[in-house]
C-alpha cells in the first residue's frame, strides 16, 4: 500500500493523521502543502485514491480510516 499525506506543520488535524499512521506503523510520504498550492488538509492518497481522513466538526475519522487501511475487518 502506498500512502501520501498532504499536510502543513501548523495543521492540528495533520498532526492527528501523522500520529494515526505512526501508531499503526504505516509508512507514508508527506508533502507540505505550502509547496503545492493545495488547501484542504489533511488529505491522504492511498494507492492513487484521494481520501479526506477527517470531517469538519467531527475530527479524524478513526474507524473509517482503520477500515479503509485494512487495520480492522
PyMOL Python script that loads the backbone (N, CA, C, O; Angstrom):
from pymol import cmd

cmd.read_pdbstr("""\
ATOM      1  N   UNK A   1       0.846  -1.166   0.000  1.00  0.00           N
ATOM      2  CA  UNK A   1       0.000   0.000   0.000  1.00  0.00           C
ATOM      3  C   UNK A   1       0.893   1.231   0.000  1.00  0.00           C
ATOM      4  O   UNK A   1       1.857   1.310   0.762  1.00  0.00           O
ATOM      5  N   UNK A   2       0.571   2.178  -0.848  1.00  0.00           N
ATOM      6  CA  UNK A   2       1.338   3.407  -0.952  1.00  0.00           C
ATOM      7  C   UNK A   2       0.488   4.554  -0.421  1.00  0.00           C
ATOM      8  O   UNK A   2      -0.606   4.803  -0.929  1.00  0.00           O
ATOM      9  N   UNK A   3       0.989   5.262   0.610  1.00  0.00           N
ATOM     10  CA  UNK A   3       0.238   6.345   1.244  1.00  0.00           C
ATOM     11  C   UNK A   3       1.025   7.644   1.139  1.00  0.00           C
ATOM     12  O   UNK A   3       2.222   7.687   1.426  1.00  0.00           O
ATOM     13  N   UNK A   4       0.330   8.707   0.719  1.00  0.00           N
ATOM     14  CA  UNK A   4       0.896  10.051   0.703  1.00  0.00           C
ATOM     15  C   UNK A   4       0.005  10.930   1.569  1.00  0.00           C
ATOM     16  O   UNK A   4      -1.218  10.908   1.429  1.00  0.00           O
ATOM     17  N   UNK A   5       0.612  11.702   2.460  1.00  0.00           N
ATOM     18  CA  UNK A   5      -0.120  12.624   3.324  1.00  0.00           C
ATOM     19  C   UNK A   5       0.221  14.045   2.907  1.00  0.00           C
ATOM     20  O   UNK A   5       1.381  14.454   2.958  1.00  0.00           O
ATOM     21  N   UNK A   6      -0.798  14.798   2.494  1.00  0.00           N
ATOM     22  CA  UNK A   6      -0.631  16.221   2.228  1.00  0.00           C
ATOM     23  C   UNK A   6      -0.954  16.939   3.524  1.00  0.00           C
ATOM     24  O   UNK A   6      -2.028  16.745   4.092  1.00  0.00           O
ATOM     25  N   UNK A   7      -0.024  17.773   4.000  1.00  0.00           N
ATOM     26  CA  UNK A   7      -0.190  18.367   5.317  1.00  0.00           C
ATOM     27  C   UNK A   7       0.555  19.688   5.404  1.00  0.00           C
ATOM     28  O   UNK A   7       1.158  20.151   4.436  1.00  0.00           O
ATOM     29  N   UNK A   8       0.498  20.291   6.605  1.00  0.00           N
ATOM     30  CA  UNK A   8       1.263  21.504   6.902  1.00  0.00           C
ATOM     31  C   UNK A   8       1.676  21.432   8.364  1.00  0.00           C
ATOM     32  O   UNK A   8       0.974  20.837   9.183  1.00  0.00           O
ATOM     33  N   UNK A   9       2.803  22.030   8.691  1.00  0.00           N
ATOM     34  CA  UNK A   9       3.320  21.959  10.063  1.00  0.00           C
ATOM     35  C   UNK A   9       2.367  22.604  11.059  1.00  0.00           C
ATOM     36  O   UNK A   9       2.343  22.208  12.224  1.00  0.00           O
ATOM     37  N   UNK A  10       1.586  23.582  10.632  1.00  0.00           N
ATOM     38  CA  UNK A  10       0.706  24.335  11.523  1.00  0.00           C
ATOM     39  C   UNK A  10      -0.668  23.696  11.695  1.00  0.00           C
ATOM     40  O   UNK A  10      -1.489  24.221  12.448  1.00  0.00           O
ATOM     41  N   UNK A  11      -0.939  22.600  11.033  1.00  0.00           N
ATOM     42  CA  UNK A  11      -2.273  21.991  10.991  1.00  0.00           C
ATOM     43  C   UNK A  11      -2.459  20.953  12.105  1.00  0.00           C
ATOM     44  O   UNK A  11      -1.793  19.917  12.085  1.00  0.00           O
ATOM     45  N   UNK A  12      -3.355  21.206  13.085  1.00  0.00           N
ATOM     46  CA  UNK A  12      -3.559  20.243  14.166  1.00  0.00           C
ATOM     47  C   UNK A  12      -4.152  18.919  13.672  1.00  0.00           C
ATOM     48  O   UNK A  12      -3.795  17.863  14.194  1.00  0.00           O
ATOM     49  N   UNK A  13      -5.041  18.951  12.686  1.00  0.00           N
ATOM     50  CA  UNK A  13      -5.612  17.708  12.146  1.00  0.00           C
ATOM     51  C   UNK A  13      -4.549  16.873  11.441  1.00  0.00           C
ATOM     52  O   UNK A  13      -4.630  15.645  11.418  1.00  0.00           O
ATOM     53  N   UNK A  14      -3.556  17.544  10.869  1.00  0.00           N
ATOM     54  CA  UNK A  14      -2.451  16.831  10.221  1.00  0.00           C
ATOM     55  C   UNK A  14      -1.613  16.090  11.254  1.00  0.00           C
ATOM     56  O   UNK A  14      -1.149  14.978  11.001  1.00  0.00           O
ATOM     57  N   UNK A  15      -1.419  16.702  12.414  1.00  0.00           N
ATOM     58  CA  UNK A  15      -0.679  16.035  13.489  1.00  0.00           C
ATOM     59  C   UNK A  15      -1.405  14.765  13.928  1.00  0.00           C
ATOM     60  O   UNK A  15      -0.774  13.743  14.200  1.00  0.00           O
ATOM     61  N   UNK A  16      -2.733  14.835  13.994  1.00  0.00           N
ATOM     62  CA  UNK A  16      -3.524  13.650  14.347  1.00  0.00           C
ATOM     63  C   UNK A  16      -3.336  12.569  13.280  1.00  0.00           C
ATOM     64  O   UNK A  16      -3.153  11.397  13.611  1.00  0.00           O
ATOM     65  N   UNK A  17      -3.380  12.952  12.015  1.00  0.00           N
ATOM     66  CA  UNK A  17      -3.200  11.986  10.927  1.00  0.00           C
ATOM     67  C   UNK A  17      -1.818  11.339  10.998  1.00  0.00           C
ATOM     68  O   UNK A  17      -1.692  10.128  10.815  1.00  0.00           O
ATOM     69  N   UNK A  18      -0.782  12.134  11.261  1.00  0.00           N
ATOM     70  CA  UNK A  18       0.577  11.593  11.398  1.00  0.00           C
ATOM     71  C   UNK A  18       0.656  10.580  12.537  1.00  0.00           C
ATOM     72  O   UNK A  18       1.223   9.499  12.383  1.00  0.00           O
ATOM     73  N   UNK A  19       0.078  10.945  13.682  1.00  0.00           N
ATOM     74  CA  UNK A  19       0.098  10.033  14.845  1.00  0.00           C
ATOM     75  C   UNK A  19      -0.639   8.732  14.543  1.00  0.00           C
ATOM     76  O   UNK A  19      -0.187   7.656  14.934  1.00  0.00           O
ATOM     77  N   UNK A  20      -1.772   8.826  13.848  1.00  0.00           N
ATOM     78  CA  UNK A  20      -2.543   7.643  13.477  1.00  0.00           C
ATOM     79  C   UNK A  20      -1.708   6.716  12.601  1.00  0.00           C
ATOM     80  O   UNK A  20      -1.638   5.514  12.860  1.00  0.00           O
ATOM     81  N   UNK A  21      -1.084   7.258  11.579  1.00  0.00           N
ATOM     82  CA  UNK A  21      -0.263   6.444  10.676  1.00  0.00           C
ATOM     83  C   UNK A  21       0.927   5.842  11.419  1.00  0.00           C
ATOM     84  O   UNK A  21       1.254   4.672  11.220  1.00  0.00           O
ATOM     85  N   UNK A  22       1.575   6.635  12.272  1.00  0.00           N
ATOM     86  CA  UNK A  22       2.732   6.136  13.028  1.00  0.00           C
ATOM     87  C   UNK A  22       2.318   5.045  14.011  1.00  0.00           C
ATOM     88  O   UNK A  22       3.016   4.041  14.154  1.00  0.00           O
ATOM     89  N   UNK A  23       1.197   5.236  14.682  1.00  0.00           N
ATOM     90  CA  UNK A  23       0.715   4.249  15.664  1.00  0.00           C
ATOM     91  C   UNK A  23       0.534   2.879  15.024  1.00  0.00           C
ATOM     92  O   UNK A  23       0.776   1.850  15.656  1.00  0.00           O
ATOM     93  N   UNK A  24       0.105   2.876  13.763  1.00  0.00           N
ATOM     94  CA  UNK A  24      -0.155   1.629  13.050  1.00  0.00           C
ATOM     95  C   UNK A  24       1.016   1.211  12.161  1.00  0.00           C
ATOM     96  O   UNK A  24       0.889   0.305  11.338  1.00  0.00           O
ATOM     97  N   UNK A  25       2.155   1.880  12.335  1.00  0.00           N
ATOM     98  CA  UNK A  25       3.367   1.559  11.574  1.00  0.00           C
ATOM     99  C   UNK A  25       3.125   1.525  10.071  1.00  0.00           C
ATOM    100  O   UNK A  25       3.634   0.654   9.366  1.00  0.00           O
ATOM    101  N   UNK A  26       2.338   2.489   9.590  1.00  0.00           N
ATOM    102  CA  UNK A  26       2.056   2.585   8.163  1.00  0.00           C
ATOM    103  C   UNK A  26       3.036   3.586   7.545  1.00  0.00           C
ATOM    104  O   UNK A  26       2.994   4.772   7.870  1.00  0.00           O
ATOM    105  N   UNK A  27       3.909   3.119   6.666  1.00  0.00           N
ATOM    106  CA  UNK A  27       4.844   4.045   6.027  1.00  0.00           C
ATOM    107  C   UNK A  27       4.104   4.983   5.077  1.00  0.00           C
ATOM    108  O   UNK A  27       3.150   4.587   4.407  1.00  0.00           O
ATOM    109  N   UNK A  28       4.562   6.231   5.032  1.00  0.00           N
ATOM    110  CA  UNK A  28       3.915   7.206   4.161  1.00  0.00           C
ATOM    111  C   UNK A  28       4.920   8.256   3.727  1.00  0.00           C
ATOM    112  O   UNK A  28       5.964   8.448   4.350  1.00  0.00           O
ATOM    113  N   UNK A  29       4.576   8.925   2.647  1.00  0.00           N
ATOM    114  CA  UNK A  29       5.337  10.064   2.157  1.00  0.00           C
ATOM    115  C   UNK A  29       4.534  11.302   2.509  1.00  0.00           C
ATOM    116  O   UNK A  29       3.323  11.345   2.291  1.00  0.00           O
ATOM    117  N   UNK A  30       5.201  12.304   3.050  1.00  0.00           N
ATOM    118  CA  UNK A  30       4.499  13.528   3.436  1.00  0.00           C
ATOM    119  C   UNK A  30       4.873  14.659   2.492  1.00  0.00           C
ATOM    120  O   UNK A  30       6.044  14.853   2.167  1.00  0.00           O
ATOM    121  N   UNK A  31       3.855  15.405   2.053  1.00  0.00           N
ATOM    122  CA  UNK A  31       4.067  16.554   1.169  1.00  0.00           C
ATOM    123  C   UNK A  31       3.494  17.786   1.854  1.00  0.00           C
ATOM    124  O   UNK A  31       2.317  17.818   2.214  1.00  0.00           O
ATOM    125  N   UNK A  32       4.327  18.791   2.030  1.00  0.00           N
ATOM    126  CA  UNK A  32       3.921  20.054   2.647  1.00  0.00           C
ATOM    127  C   UNK A  32       3.114  20.852   1.628  1.00  0.00           C
ATOM    128  O   UNK A  32       3.613  21.181   0.551  1.00  0.00           O
ATOM    129  N   UNK A  33       1.869  21.162   1.971  1.00  0.00           N
ATOM    130  CA  UNK A  33       1.003  21.865   1.015  1.00  0.00           C
ATOM    131  C   UNK A  33       1.480  23.284   0.717  1.00  0.00           C
ATOM    132  O   UNK A  33       1.060  23.891  -0.268  1.00  0.00           O
ATOM    133  N   UNK A  34       2.346  23.803   1.556  1.00  0.00           N
ATOM    134  CA  UNK A  34       2.879  25.140   1.297  1.00  0.00           C
ATOM    135  C   UNK A  34       3.640  25.166  -0.017  1.00  0.00           C
ATOM    136  O   UNK A  34       3.851  26.236  -0.588  1.00  0.00           O
ATOM    137  N   UNK A  35       4.058  23.999  -0.508  1.00  0.00           N
ATOM    138  CA  UNK A  35       4.802  23.932  -1.770  1.00  0.00           C
ATOM    139  C   UNK A  35       3.921  23.486  -2.942  1.00  0.00           C
ATOM    140  O   UNK A  35       4.394  23.428  -4.077  1.00  0.00           O
ATOM    141  N   UNK A  36       2.629  23.167  -2.681  1.00  0.00           N
ATOM    142  CA  UNK A  36       1.795  22.610  -3.749  1.00  0.00           C
ATOM    143  C   UNK A  36       0.611  23.472  -4.130  1.00  0.00           C
ATOM    144  O   UNK A  36       0.075  23.336  -5.230  1.00  0.00           O
ATOM    145  N   UNK A  37       0.189  24.366  -3.229  1.00  0.00           N
ATOM    146  CA  UNK A  37      -0.995  25.169  -3.507  1.00  0.00           C
ATOM    147  C   UNK A  37      -2.283  24.513  -3.025  1.00  0.00           C
ATOM    148  O   UNK A  37      -3.338  25.143  -3.091  1.00  0.00           O
ATOM    149  N   UNK A  38      -2.238  23.280  -2.548  1.00  0.00           N
ATOM    150  CA  UNK A  38      -3.439  22.632  -2.007  1.00  0.00           C
ATOM    151  C   UNK A  38      -3.801  23.301  -0.693  1.00  0.00           C
ATOM    152  O   UNK A  38      -2.929  23.820   0.003  1.00  0.00           O
ATOM    153  N   UNK A  39      -5.094  23.292  -0.349  1.00  0.00           N
ATOM    154  CA  UNK A  39      -5.518  23.949   0.881  1.00  0.00           C
ATOM    155  C   UNK A  39      -6.373  23.069   1.788  1.00  0.00           C
ATOM    156  O   UNK A  39      -6.443  23.343   2.986  1.00  0.00           O
ATOM    157  N   UNK A  40      -7.016  22.040   1.283  1.00  0.00           N
ATOM    158  CA  UNK A  40      -7.841  21.164   2.116  1.00  0.00           C
ATOM    159  C   UNK A  40      -6.934  20.093   2.711  1.00  0.00           C
ATOM    160  O   UNK A  40      -6.536  19.155   2.021  1.00  0.00           O
ATOM    161  N   UNK A  41      -6.613  20.233   3.980  1.00  0.00           N
ATOM    162  CA  UNK A  41      -5.706  19.287   4.620  1.00  0.00           C
ATOM    163  C   UNK A  41      -6.279  18.851   5.955  1.00  0.00           C
ATOM    164  O   UNK A  41      -7.093  19.576   6.527  1.00  0.00           O
ATOM    165  N   UNK A  42      -5.889  17.705   6.471  1.00  0.00           N
ATOM    166  CA  UNK A  42      -5.020  16.731   5.826  1.00  0.00           C
ATOM    167  C   UNK A  42      -5.760  15.999   4.713  1.00  0.00           C
ATOM    168  O   UNK A  42      -6.982  15.855   4.751  1.00  0.00           O
ATOM    169  N   UNK A  43      -5.014  15.548   3.744  1.00  0.00           N
ATOM    170  CA  UNK A  43      -5.501  14.712   2.657  1.00  0.00           C
ATOM    171  C   UNK A  43      -4.571  13.521   2.565  1.00  0.00           C
ATOM    172  O   UNK A  43      -3.359  13.660   2.729  1.00  0.00           O
ATOM    173  N   UNK A  44      -5.131  12.350   2.304  1.00  0.00           N
ATOM    174  CA  UNK A  44      -4.320  11.156   2.063  1.00  0.00           C
ATOM    175  C   UNK A  44      -4.569  10.690   0.652  1.00  0.00           C
ATOM    176  O   UNK A  44      -5.675  10.820   0.127  1.00  0.00           O
ATOM    177  N   UNK A  45      -3.547  10.151   0.045  1.00  0.00           N
ATOM    178  CA  UNK A  45      -3.695   9.457  -1.233  1.00  0.00           C
ATOM    179  C   UNK A  45      -3.220   8.041  -0.962  1.00  0.00           C
ATOM    180  O   UNK A  45      -2.045   7.814  -0.672  1.00  0.00           O
ATOM    181  N   UNK A  46      -4.147   7.086  -1.061  1.00  0.00           N
ATOM    182  CA  UNK A  46      -3.838   5.688  -0.789  1.00  0.00           C
ATOM    183  C   UNK A  46      -4.006   4.916  -2.085  1.00  0.00           C
ATOM    184  O   UNK A  46      -5.113   4.795  -2.610  1.00  0.00           O
ATOM    185  N   UNK A  47      -2.903   4.397  -2.594  1.00  0.00           N
ATOM    186  CA  UNK A  47      -2.911   3.672  -3.868  1.00  0.00           C
ATOM    187  C   UNK A  47      -3.650   4.453  -4.950  1.00  0.00           C
ATOM    188  O   UNK A  47      -4.439   3.889  -5.708  1.00  0.00           O
ATOM    189  N   UNK A  48      -3.384   5.758  -5.014  1.00  0.00           N
ATOM    190  CA  UNK A  48      -3.949   6.606  -6.059  1.00  0.00           C
ATOM    191  C   UNK A  48      -5.319   7.184  -5.756  1.00  0.00           C
ATOM    192  O   UNK A  48      -5.818   7.996  -6.536  1.00  0.00           O
ATOM    193  N   UNK A  49      -5.948   6.795  -4.644  1.00  0.00           N
ATOM    194  CA  UNK A  49      -7.280   7.294  -4.295  1.00  0.00           C
ATOM    195  C   UNK A  49      -7.163   8.406  -3.249  1.00  0.00           C
ATOM    196  O   UNK A  49      -6.546   8.217  -2.200  1.00  0.00           O
ATOM    197  N   UNK A  50      -7.766   9.581  -3.546  1.00  0.00           N
ATOM    198  CA  UNK A  50      -7.747  10.707  -2.609  1.00  0.00           C
ATOM    199  C   UNK A  50      -8.768  10.467  -1.511  1.00  0.00           C
ATOM    200  O   UNK A  50      -9.917  10.119  -1.782  1.00  0.00           O
ATOM    201  N   UNK A  51      -8.334  10.658  -0.253  1.00  0.00           N
ATOM    202  CA  UNK A  51      -9.191  10.405   0.895  1.00  0.00           C
ATOM    203  C   UNK A  51      -9.102  11.582   1.856  1.00  0.00           C
ATOM    204  O   UNK A  51      -8.010  12.053   2.173  1.00  0.00           O
ATOM    205  N   UNK A  52     -10.246  12.052   2.314  1.00  0.00           N
ATOM    206  CA  UNK A  52     -10.308  13.073   3.357  1.00  0.00           C
ATOM    207  C   UNK A  52     -10.445  12.330   4.688  1.00  0.00           C
ATOM    208  O   UNK A  52     -11.512  11.779   4.958  1.00  0.00           O
ATOM    209  N   UNK A  53      -9.390  12.293   5.542  1.00  0.00           N
ATOM    210  CA  UNK A  53      -9.437  11.479   6.747  1.00  0.00           C
ATOM    211  C   UNK A  53     -10.119  12.143   7.949  1.00  0.00           C
ATOM    212  O   UNK A  53     -10.077  11.615   9.060  1.00  0.00           O
ATOM    213  N   UNK A  54     -10.732  13.274   7.726  1.00  0.00           N
ATOM    214  CA  UNK A  54     -11.436  13.933   8.824  1.00  0.00           C
ATOM    215  C   UNK A  54     -12.661  14.637   8.261  1.00  0.00           C
ATOM    216  O   UNK A  54     -12.763  14.873   7.057  1.00  0.00           O
ATOM    217  N   UNK A  55     -13.572  14.960   9.138  1.00  0.00           N
ATOM    218  CA  UNK A  55     -14.767  15.699   8.746  1.00  0.00           C
ATOM    219  C   UNK A  55     -14.866  16.910   9.674  1.00  0.00           C
ATOM    220  O   UNK A  55     -14.836  16.755  10.894  1.00  0.00           O
ATOM    221  N   UNK A  56     -14.985  18.122   9.104  1.00  0.00           N
ATOM    222  CA  UNK A  56     -15.098  19.307   9.948  1.00  0.00           C
ATOM    223  C   UNK A  56     -16.216  19.142  10.979  1.00  0.00           C
ATOM    224  O   UNK A  56     -17.325  18.717  10.653  1.00  0.00           O
ATOM    225  N   UNK A  57     -15.909  19.477  12.198  1.00  0.00           N
ATOM    226  CA  UNK A  57     -16.882  19.350  13.275  1.00  0.00           C
ATOM    227  C   UNK A  57     -16.891  17.979  13.932  1.00  0.00           C
ATOM    228  O   UNK A  57     -17.399  17.826  15.043  1.00  0.00           O
ATOM    229  N   UNK A  58     -16.329  16.974  13.248  1.00  0.00           N
ATOM    230  CA  UNK A  58     -16.280  15.616  13.795  1.00  0.00           C
ATOM    231  C   UNK A  58     -14.862  15.183  14.120  1.00  0.00           C
ATOM    232  O   UNK A  58     -14.654  14.329  14.982  1.00  0.00           O
ATOM    233  N   UNK A  59     -13.884  15.768  13.435  1.00  0.00           N
ATOM    234  CA  UNK A  59     -12.492  15.404  13.652  1.00  0.00           C
ATOM    235  C   UNK A  59     -12.048  14.223  12.796  1.00  0.00           C
ATOM    236  O   UNK A  59     -12.669  13.894  11.785  1.00  0.00           O
ATOM    237  N   UNK A  60     -10.958  13.596  13.229  1.00  0.00           N
ATOM    238  CA  UNK A  60     -10.358  12.488  12.477  1.00  0.00           C
ATOM    239  C   UNK A  60     -11.297  11.284  12.484  1.00  0.00           C
ATOM    240  O   UNK A  60     -11.881  10.950  13.514  1.00  0.00           O
ATOM    241  N   UNK A  61     -11.436  10.645  11.347  1.00  0.00           N
ATOM    242  CA  UNK A  61     -12.359   9.508  11.181  1.00  0.00           C
ATOM    243  C   UNK A  61     -11.623   8.201  11.464  1.00  0.00           C
ATOM    244  O   UNK A  61     -11.310   7.441  10.548  1.00  0.00           O
ATOM    245  N   UNK A  62     -11.353   7.950  12.748  1.00  0.00           N
ATOM    246  CA  UNK A  62     -10.549   6.792  13.153  1.00  0.00           C
ATOM    247  C   UNK A  62     -11.103   5.470  12.625  1.00  0.00           C
ATOM    248  O   UNK A  62     -10.365   4.698  12.013  1.00  0.00           O
ATOM    249  N   UNK A  63     -12.366   5.203  12.846  1.00  0.00           N
ATOM    250  CA  UNK A  63     -12.946   3.917  12.446  1.00  0.00           C
ATOM    251  C   UNK A  63     -12.946   3.757  10.926  1.00  0.00           C
ATOM    252  O   UNK A  63     -12.568   2.710  10.400  1.00  0.00           O
ATOM    253  N   UNK A  64     -13.374   4.806  10.233  1.00  0.00           N
ATOM    254  CA  UNK A  64     -13.402   4.777   8.763  1.00  0.00           C
ATOM    255  C   UNK A  64     -12.007   4.549   8.181  1.00  0.00           C
ATOM    256  O   UNK A  64     -11.826   3.746   7.266  1.00  0.00           O
ATOM    257  N   UNK A  65     -11.026   5.269   8.726  1.00  0.00           N
ATOM    258  CA  UNK A  65      -9.668   5.138   8.211  1.00  0.00           C
ATOM    259  C   UNK A  65      -9.086   3.763   8.548  1.00  0.00           C
ATOM    260  O   UNK A  65      -8.390   3.172   7.722  1.00  0.00           O
ATOM    261  N   UNK A  66      -9.361   3.251   9.743  1.00  0.00           N
ATOM    262  CA  UNK A  66      -8.871   1.921  10.123  1.00  0.00           C
ATOM    263  C   UNK A  66      -9.407   0.866   9.167  1.00  0.00           C
ATOM    264  O   UNK A  66      -8.675  -0.021   8.729  1.00  0.00           O
ATOM    265  N   UNK A  67     -10.684   0.971   8.851  1.00  0.00           N
ATOM    266  CA  UNK A  67     -11.290   0.011   7.928  1.00  0.00           C
ATOM    267  C   UNK A  67     -10.704   0.151   6.522  1.00  0.00           C
ATOM    268  O   UNK A  67     -10.346  -0.840   5.886  1.00  0.00           O
ATOM    269  N   UNK A  68     -10.613   1.392   6.049  1.00  0.00           N
ATOM    270  CA  UNK A  68     -10.107   1.638   4.694  1.00  0.00           C
ATOM    271  C   UNK A  68      -8.670   1.198   4.514  1.00  0.00           C
ATOM    272  O   UNK A  68      -8.276   0.777   3.427  1.00  0.00           O
ATOM    273  N   UNK A  69      -7.869   1.296   5.593  1.00  0.00           N
ATOM    274  CA  UNK A  69      -6.461   0.911   5.514  1.00  0.00           C
ATOM    275  C   UNK A  69      -6.233  -0.539   5.909  1.00  0.00           C
ATOM    276  O   UNK A  69      -5.090  -0.978   6.034  1.00  0.00           O
ATOM    277  N   UNK A  70      -7.312  -1.281   6.106  1.00  0.00           N
ATOM    278  CA  UNK A  70      -7.197  -2.716   6.381  1.00  0.00           C
ATOM    279  C   UNK A  70      -6.705  -3.029   7.781  1.00  0.00           C
ATOM    280  O   UNK A  70      -6.120  -4.087   8.011  1.00  0.00           O
ATOM    281  N   UNK A  71      -6.934  -2.121   8.719  1.00  0.00           N
ATOM    282  CA  UNK A  71      -6.473  -2.355  10.090  1.00  0.00           C
ATOM    283  C   UNK A  71      -7.506  -3.109  10.922  1.00  0.00           C
ATOM    284  O   UNK A  71      -7.180  -3.691  11.956  1.00  0.00           O
ATOM    285  N   UNK A  72      -8.767  -3.092  10.456  1.00  0.00           N
ATOM    286  CA  UNK A  72      -9.843  -3.859  11.099  1.00  0.00           C
ATOM    287  C   UNK A  72     -10.667  -4.527  10.017  1.00  0.00           C
ATOM    288  O   UNK A  72     -10.559  -4.187   8.839  1.00  0.00           O
ATOM    289  N   UNK A  73     -11.473  -5.461  10.416  1.00  0.00           N
ATOM    290  CA  UNK A  73     -12.396  -6.070   9.460  1.00  0.00           C
ATOM    291  C   UNK A  73     -12.039  -7.384   9.050  1.00  0.00           C
ATOM    292  O   UNK A  73     -12.745  -7.993   8.246  1.00  0.00           O
TER     293      UNK A  73
END
""", "prot")
cmd.dss("prot")
cmd.show_as("cartoon", "prot")
cmd.util.cbc("prot")
cmd.orient("prot")
